[in-house]
Each structure stands twice: as C-alpha cells, then as structure tokens.
Amino acid sequence: MDLEPNETQAAIREGVAALCARFDDAWWLARNEEARFPHEFYAAVAEAGFLGICIPEEYGGSGLGITEAAIMMETISASGAGMSGASAIHMNIFGLNPVVVFGTAEQKARFLPPLVAGAEKACFGVTEPTTGLDTTRLKTRAERRGDRYIVNGQKVWISTAQVADRILLLARTTPIERCAKPSDGLSLFYTALDRGRAVVREIHKMGRAAVDSNEIFFADYEIPAEDLIGEEGRGFRQILHGLNPERILIAAEAVGLGRVALARATAYAAEREVFGRKIGQNQAVQNPLAQDWMALEAAWLMVMQAASRYDRGLECGPQANAAKYLGAEAGLKACQNAVMTHGGFGYAREYHVERYLREVHIPWIAPVSPNLICAHIAERVLGLPKSY
C-alpha cells in the first residue's frame, strides 16, 4: 500500500497552500473580530477551481474524490485559516454528493455549475433542536400540494445560512407512524433559501464568528416539486452520501488545525527562554508536543483510509466515524498544548493559538459527538448490544 500522495494530490496541496498564503493569520483574526464572512477567500477558492474538486467534469468540476478533498481541507485548516476557512466552503465541497448520485441530468445541469463557479453558496439543513442526532425522528414536514411542497418546521446549527443561496433540506413527507421504519418517509430537497420567506436567526457562539451559524424557521414555505432529489421518501438513504464524506472532511480539518497549532507551539518553544534556557529543552514541554505529532499523524492515516474506501465504493462508516473521532481528539489536544506552551501569551489573541482552541471544539462536538461515535463502533464493529 502506497501512503505517499500521488502527483495530482501533491499538486493540490501545493496549489491550495499557495492560495491560502494570501490570507494570513492576521487576516483571519480580523474576519473573526468583525464577524464577517470571508467572501474574498471564497471567491479565490472558486476562481482557482477548487470548489468543484468532487463535482463531475461534465458540470465544470474536477471529478476527483473525497481523498483529494480531504487533502485540500486539511491544507486550508493548517494554513491558519482553521475552521473559519474550512467552514466557509465545507458544505460546497461534500454537500451535493446526494445530488451527484441521485439527481436527474436536468437537476445536475441546473444546480452543479453555479456551485462550482462560486456563483451560488449552499447550506445543509438536517439538524433540528428537538431531535439532535436522532435524524429519523426529525419533525420538519413537507406536504405535496400539486406541483409544490409546503414546508413547516425548524432547523438549527445551519452554517452559512446568512449568505447561502440554496439549502439541501431533509424533511418528512410521510408521517412516521405510517412508515415501516423510522428512516422511511424522509425526502431530500435542494432548493432556494429565500430569507424573505424563511426566518433565519444567527446563533452567537464561542468561536468561528466569521462563518455564521443559524436557526431557520419555515412556515408554509413553498418548494417546487422539481427540487426533490431522487425518490420521495428515500431521503435518509440519500443523505448518507453526504454524512460519511462530511465526517472525513471535518476530521481532515481538525488534523489541519492541530498541525498549525503544533507548528506555532514548536516555534515558540524553540525561541522562548525562561530560567536561562529554551523552554523547548524541557521534557515537560517537549513530550506533549511529540505526542501531539504522533496522534495527528495517526489520525491522518485513518482519514486517508476512510477517504480511500469511500472513493472505491466500499463500506466506510466505521472508518469515517473513527477518523472524525481520532482527528478531533488529536486536534483538540494539540490546540490545548499550544496554549499551554505559550503560557500566559497563549491567552492573547495576537498569538492566534487561543483562536485555534476555540475553533477546534467545532469538529470535536459536531457533526456527531465522541460518545455517539464510540456507541456506533461498539455496536457496528464490535457487535455489542445497542446502548441507546
């Protein structure tokens, strides 16, 4: 097994790194302090052709896989952009996989080219405040009336909904009591997000202020029937083509954030003198940083395994979840140790590691919690009884 990147993958990392060099830590700090979406960065990624990395070539994309997308997202995060840079384009990279797999030729021609060109932004409407990760129990309803669906309900933690043009929306079209299984009766739509007809309220949060998070309220919100993706009632199966790639990509982003934090901590440890010696000479400083390097490298190997399995059409649920768990744990620890290596200066914004620590909690918590991943592995891999 060759674990080294091929020529294309190496070129992607080099090209993305060069693009990101135009947006340094100070630029990202300013975007977060202003709580302003990084439109310039988004436009640069689109102009370079990276937004369509996973989109088929016939629709303007590069036709590459989740492996190449993971390399790109890790590079963005590791540049110092962190989750602010990654989240600005995150949904556009993986989110339309269900459209690519299940959409009609007309839908692909209508939806994919504007996304690749950066002319449209998309958001992901699945999570609800009363159901959380119990997706099959979501309560947002979409009722067919002639050539329209009428949507009523609420979504929460929807990133980029303040700037998105479209939403990939999962809603129940058949009442759960009339379904053979809870996962039946859910339908997937990719449609316009009209903030004049839906109420979008921003959630103010601990980190990543540059990229908004929101609640969305739908009241008799009309969606054209031609915006239904695939077969009605099979949306849960379709959305899985977005969920596993999302776990892989957010794991890659967590690894990238851990790597930039480790790099800053290492540089600081090599320069900072206390008691007449570099603090990097002390094993109490060295050892945590060395352990972080090992943990991040191990997590990255799991990211690559999960991505490779997805791209080859193999079952990758356990690997995708394990990558997310390991990447988030390693990234969180590296960001914590970066702050501690800096001592009091780690708490100062000008050193940036406090921003990394705040942002790394996003991949640690979302899109699925560490405990639920453990439950998934215990049940699906080890064969233990279901615990919830």
KAZIBEL-V178601 format. One record per residue. RES is the residue in one letter. PSI is psi in degrees with one decimal (none if undefined). Layout:
BEGIN
res=RES psi=PSI
res=RES psi=PSI
END
This chain:
BEGIN
res=M psi=124.9
res=D psi=115.4
res=L psi=-2.3
res=E psi=143.9
res=P psi=144.2
res=N psi=-178.0
res=E psi=-42.5
res=T psi=-45.3
res=Q psi=-39.3
res=A psi=-38.3
res=A psi=-36.7
res=I psi=-48.1
res=R psi=-42.9
res=E psi=-44.7
res=G psi=-42.0
res=V psi=-40.4
res=A psi=-40.4
res=A psi=-40.7
res=L psi=-46.1
res=C psi=-25.2
res=A psi=-19.5
res=R psi=-12.0
res=F psi=91.6
res=D psi=-178.3
res=D psi=-39.0
res=A psi=-37.1
res=W psi=-43.7
res=W psi=-35.0
res=L psi=-41.3
res=A psi=-41.4
res=R psi=-39.3
res=N psi=-38.5
res=E psi=-32.3
res=E psi=-11.4
res=A psi=49.0
res=R psi=131.7
res=F psi=137.8
res=P psi=67.1
res=H psi=-38.6
res=E psi=-41.2
res=F psi=-45.2
res=Y psi=-45.0
res=A psi=-37.9
res=A psi=-40.8
res=V psi=-41.7
res=A psi=-44.5
res=E psi=-34.9
res=A psi=-7.5
res=G psi=8.0
res=F psi=-18.4
res=L psi=-27.5
res=G psi=27.0
res=I psi=-33.3
res=C psi=0.2
res=I psi=138.3
res=P psi=147.0
res=E psi=-33.1
res=E psi=-14.9
res=Y psi=17.6
res=G psi=-1.7
res=G psi=-171.7
res=S psi=-15.5
res=G psi=25.8
res=L psi=-175.7
res=G psi=-177.0
res=I psi=-26.7
res=T psi=-49.4
res=E psi=-36.4
res=A psi=-38.6
res=A psi=-40.7
res=I psi=-43.3
res=M psi=-45.9
res=M psi=-34.8
res=E psi=-40.6
res=T psi=-41.5
res=I psi=-50.3
res=S psi=-42.2
res=A psi=-13.6
res=S psi=-12.3
res=G psi=-10.4
res=A psi=-28.9
res=G psi=-148.5
res=M psi=-20.4
res=S psi=-45.8
res=G psi=-43.0
res=A psi=-45.1
res=S psi=-23.4
res=A psi=-29.0
res=I psi=-3.7
res=H psi=-54.1
res=M psi=-37.1
res=N psi=-21.6
res=I psi=-47.8
res=F psi=-24.6
res=G psi=-29.9
res=L psi=13.3
res=N psi=-41.9
res=P psi=-32.9
res=V psi=-41.6
res=V psi=-40.5
res=V psi=-41.4
res=F psi=-10.7
res=G psi=155.1
res=T psi=166.8
res=A psi=-38.9
res=E psi=-43.2
res=Q psi=-42.5
res=K psi=-42.6
res=A psi=-29.9
res=R psi=-37.2
res=F psi=-36.3
res=L psi=-47.0
res=P psi=-41.5
res=P psi=-31.5
res=L psi=-44.7
res=V psi=-40.3
res=A psi=-10.9
res=G psi=9.1
res=A psi=-23.2
res=E psi=144.7
res=K psi=149.3
res=A psi=153.1
res=C psi=169.5
res=F psi=111.3
res=G psi=84.3
res=V psi=-55.9
res=T psi=140.9
res=E psi=153.4
res=P psi=-26.7
res=T psi=-7.3
res=T psi=-23.1
res=G psi=-123.1
res=L psi=-2.3
res=D psi=69.5
res=T psi=-35.0
res=T psi=-14.5
res=R psi=12.5
res=L psi=153.3
res=K psi=-9.8
res=T psi=127.6
res=R psi=143.1
res=A psi=113.6
res=E psi=126.1
res=R psi=126.1
res=R psi=97.8
res=G psi=-124.1
res=D psi=19.4
res=R psi=157.8
res=Y psi=136.9
res=I psi=119.8
res=V psi=133.5
res=N psi=132.2
res=G psi=-167.0
res=Q psi=139.7
res=K psi=156.9
res=V psi=156.9
res=W psi=46.0
res=I psi=106.4
res=S psi=143.7
res=T psi=14.2
res=A psi=-17.7
res=Q psi=-21.9
res=V psi=-10.1
res=A psi=146.2
res=D psi=-27.9
res=R psi=162.4
res=I psi=135.2
res=L psi=108.4
res=L psi=128.5
res=L psi=125.7
res=A psi=157.1
res=R psi=124.8
res=T psi=-16.3
res=T psi=128.2
res=P psi=141.1
res=I psi=-31.0
res=E psi=-14.8
res=R psi=7.1
res=C psi=146.3
res=A psi=-34.3
res=K psi=150.0
res=P psi=-28.1
res=S psi=-10.8
res=D psi=163.1
res=G psi=7.3
res=L psi=140.5
res=S psi=151.5
res=L psi=134.3
res=F psi=144.0
res=Y psi=110.8
res=T psi=170.5
res=A psi=139.0
res=L psi=102.6
res=D psi=105.4
res=R psi=-4.2
res=G psi=-19.0
res=R psi=-24.5
res=A psi=146.1
res=V psi=118.7
res=V psi=115.6
res=R psi=125.0
res=E psi=142.9
res=I psi=120.4
res=H psi=130.9
res=K psi=179.7
res=M psi=-38.4
res=G psi=179.3
res=R psi=49.8
res=A psi=-21.1
res=A psi=-25.2
res=V psi=117.6
res=D psi=150.1
res=S psi=146.1
res=N psi=160.7
res=E psi=142.9
res=I psi=131.8
res=F psi=123.4
res=F psi=126.3
res=A psi=108.2
res=D psi=45.3
res=Y psi=122.2
res=E psi=132.8
res=I psi=127.6
res=P psi=141.6
res=A psi=-27.8
res=E psi=-4.8
res=D psi=2.1
res=L psi=129.3
res=I psi=123.0
res=G psi=-153.5
res=E psi=137.6
res=E psi=137.2
res=G psi=-4.8
res=R psi=23.9
res=G psi=-32.6
res=F psi=-42.6
res=R psi=-35.9
res=Q psi=-39.3
res=I psi=-21.2
res=L psi=-25.1
res=H psi=-7.7
res=G psi=-30.3
res=L psi=-45.3
res=N psi=-45.6
res=P psi=-36.4
res=E psi=-43.4
res=R psi=-41.1
res=I psi=-45.4
res=L psi=-39.0
res=I psi=-28.6
res=A psi=-43.3
res=A psi=-40.1
res=E psi=-38.6
res=A psi=-40.6
res=V psi=-44.1
res=G psi=-41.6
res=L psi=-40.3
res=G psi=-36.8
res=R psi=-40.8
res=V psi=-35.5
res=A psi=-43.1
res=L psi=-40.8
res=A psi=-42.8
res=R psi=-41.2
res=A psi=-41.6
res=T psi=-44.0
res=A psi=-40.8
res=Y psi=-42.2
res=A psi=-30.7
res=A psi=-17.7
res=E psi=-34.6
res=R psi=129.2
res=E psi=132.1
res=V psi=136.8
res=F psi=34.6
res=G psi=15.5
res=R psi=155.1
res=K psi=136.0
res=I psi=-22.8
res=G psi=-10.1
res=Q psi=-17.8
res=N psi=128.6
res=Q psi=-25.9
res=A psi=-22.8
res=V psi=-43.4
res=Q psi=-49.3
res=N psi=-47.0
res=P psi=-36.6
res=L psi=-39.0
res=A psi=-41.3
res=Q psi=-36.6
res=D psi=-42.6
res=W psi=-46.3
res=M psi=-43.0
res=A psi=-40.4
res=L psi=-40.3
res=E psi=-41.3
res=A psi=-41.8
res=A psi=-39.2
res=W psi=-37.6
res=L psi=-37.9
res=M psi=-36.8
res=V psi=-47.4
res=M psi=-37.4
res=Q psi=-45.7
res=A psi=-44.0
res=A psi=-41.8
res=S psi=-41.6
res=R psi=-41.7
res=Y psi=-45.5
res=D psi=-26.0
res=R psi=5.1
res=G psi=20.0
res=L psi=158.5
res=E psi=128.3
res=C psi=9.2
res=G psi=-51.7
res=P psi=-41.1
res=Q psi=-40.3
res=A psi=-42.6
res=N psi=-40.3
res=A psi=-38.9
res=A psi=-42.5
res=K psi=-43.1
res=Y psi=-52.2
res=L psi=-40.6
res=G psi=-43.5
res=A psi=-42.7
res=E psi=-45.0
res=A psi=-41.1
res=G psi=-42.8
res=L psi=-46.4
res=K psi=-40.0
res=A psi=-39.0
res=C psi=-38.1
res=Q psi=-45.8
res=N psi=-29.7
res=A psi=-42.0
res=V psi=-46.5
res=M psi=-34.6
res=T psi=-37.4
res=H psi=-11.7
res=G psi=-137.0
res=G psi=-32.5
res=F psi=-21.0
res=G psi=-19.5
res=Y psi=-7.0
res=A psi=137.4
res=R psi=-32.4
res=E psi=-18.2
res=Y psi=-7.9
res=H psi=-19.9
res=V psi=-26.5
res=E psi=-32.6
res=R psi=-42.3
res=Y psi=-42.2
res=L psi=-40.2
res=R psi=-39.4
res=E psi=-30.9
res=V psi=-15.1
res=H psi=-19.5
res=I psi=-55.7
res=P psi=-19.8
res=W psi=-39.3
res=I psi=-44.8
res=A psi=159.8
res=P psi=1.3
res=V psi=140.6
res=S psi=155.8
res=P psi=-40.3
res=N psi=-39.1
res=L psi=-32.5
res=I psi=-43.4
res=C psi=-40.9
res=A psi=-40.2
res=H psi=-47.1
res=I psi=-41.9
res=A psi=-42.6
res=E psi=-51.9
res=R psi=-28.2
res=V psi=-46.2
res=L psi=-12.8
res=G psi=20.6
res=L psi=160.5
res=P psi=147.4
res=K psi=134.1
res=S psi=0.1
res=Y psi=none
END
